[in-house]
Every structure is written in C-alpha cells, then in structure tokens.
Amino acid sequence: MNLCRRKNKSTDSFEEWMEEFIDSRRTVYPSVYARRSLCYLFCNQPDRALYDGMIAQEVFPDWPTAFYLQSVALYIQIKYDHLILLIL
C-alpha cells in the first residue's frame, strides 16, 4: 500500500501536527525541514520538497544537506516537466 498517495484522516493530521510542531518551537531546527523535504521527495511532491529545502537553507545557510535536497527536488521537477512535454 502506498502511504504517500493515501488521502485520509491520518495524513491530514500528520501535516497539521508538523505545522503545529514548527510553529510552536522557539528554535527552528533545519533538520525538521530537511526531513519533511525528504518525505515529500519520497511522496513525489518535489515542489513542496524544494520549499522545505529552501527554508532549511534560510535557517542554516551553509548546510550542504539543504542544497542537496533542493537540487534533487529541482531535478525531479525538471525531469517531470520534460516528460510532460514529450507526452504532449
């Protein structure tokens, strides 16, 4: 069963929990955004992964992991856009 594609109450509650967790923290840790970015990559949501990678970079500008996650997300987006153009 693919948990990423499954839209149900538990998926929505996880996203709400993550937002609450991020909003309630005084100190923002880039690893939280990096981990969520990785989850988005596994769920084939590169636009959301890119956004979280960019936030991780804002929090910790010289962190190589943030750059890596952004590059993977961009690669997936470009690859997907290229495939769409080939189909059309």
C-alpha positions as CSV (number, residue, x, y, z in Angstrom):
1,M,0.0,0.0,0.0
2,N,1.4,3.4,-0.9
3,L,1.0,5.6,2.1
4,C,2.0,8.8,0.2
5,R,-1.0,8.7,-2.1
6,R,-3.4,7.7,0.5
7,K,-5.6,10.7,1.5
8,N,-7.2,10.1,4.8
9,K,-7.6,11.5,8.2
10,S,-4.1,10.3,9.4
11,T,-2.3,12.0,6.6
12,D,-4.1,15.3,7.2
13,S,-3.4,15.0,11.0
14,F,0.3,14.4,10.3
15,E,0.5,17.6,8.2
16,E,-1.3,19.5,10.9
17,W,0.9,18.1,13.6
18,M,4.1,19.1,11.6
19,E,2.8,22.7,11.2
20,E,1.9,22.9,14.9
21,F,5.3,21.5,15.8
22,I,7.1,24.0,13.6
23,D,5.0,27.0,14.8
24,S,5.4,26.2,18.5
25,R,9.2,25.9,18.5
26,R,11.2,28.9,19.6
27,T,14.3,27.5,18.0
28,V,13.9,26.4,14.4
29,Y,16.0,23.4,13.5
30,P,16.8,22.9,9.8
31,S,16.7,19.1,10.3
32,V,12.9,19.3,10.7
33,Y,12.5,20.9,7.3
34,A,15.1,18.6,5.8
35,R,13.3,15.5,7.0
36,R,10.0,16.8,5.8
37,S,11.6,17.7,2.5
38,L,12.9,14.1,2.1
39,C,9.4,12.8,2.9
40,Y,8.0,15.0,0.2
41,L,10.6,13.7,-2.3
42,F,9.6,10.1,-1.5
43,C,5.9,11.0,-2.0
44,N,6.7,12.6,-5.4
45,Q,5.9,16.1,-4.3
46,P,9.1,18.0,-5.5
47,D,7.6,21.4,-5.2
48,R,6.9,21.0,-1.5
49,A,10.3,19.4,-1.0
50,L,12.0,22.3,-2.7
51,Y,10.2,24.8,-0.5
52,D,11.2,23.0,2.7
53,G,14.8,22.7,1.4
54,M,14.8,26.4,0.9
55,I,13.6,27.1,4.4
56,A,16.3,24.8,5.8
57,Q,18.8,26.8,3.9
58,E,17.4,30.1,5.3
59,V,17.8,28.7,8.9
60,F,21.3,27.3,8.3
61,P,22.7,28.9,5.1
62,D,25.9,26.8,4.8
63,W,24.3,23.4,5.3
64,P,25.1,21.1,2.4
65,T,22.1,18.9,3.1
66,A,19.7,21.8,2.3
67,F,21.5,22.4,-1.0
68,Y,21.3,18.7,-1.8
69,L,17.6,18.4,-1.1
70,Q,16.9,21.4,-3.2
71,S,18.9,20.1,-6.1
72,V,17.2,16.7,-6.0
73,A,13.8,18.4,-5.9
74,L,14.7,20.6,-8.9
75,Y,16.0,17.6,-10.8
76,I,12.7,15.7,-10.2
77,Q,10.7,18.8,-11.3
78,I,12.7,19.3,-14.5
79,K,12.5,15.6,-15.3
80,Y,8.7,15.5,-14.7
81,D,8.2,18.7,-16.8
82,H,10.3,17.2,-19.6
83,L,8.2,14.0,-19.6
84,I,5.0,16.1,-19.8
85,L,6.4,17.9,-22.9
86,L,7.3,14.6,-24.5
87,I,3.8,13.2,-24.0
88,L,2.1,16.3,-25.3
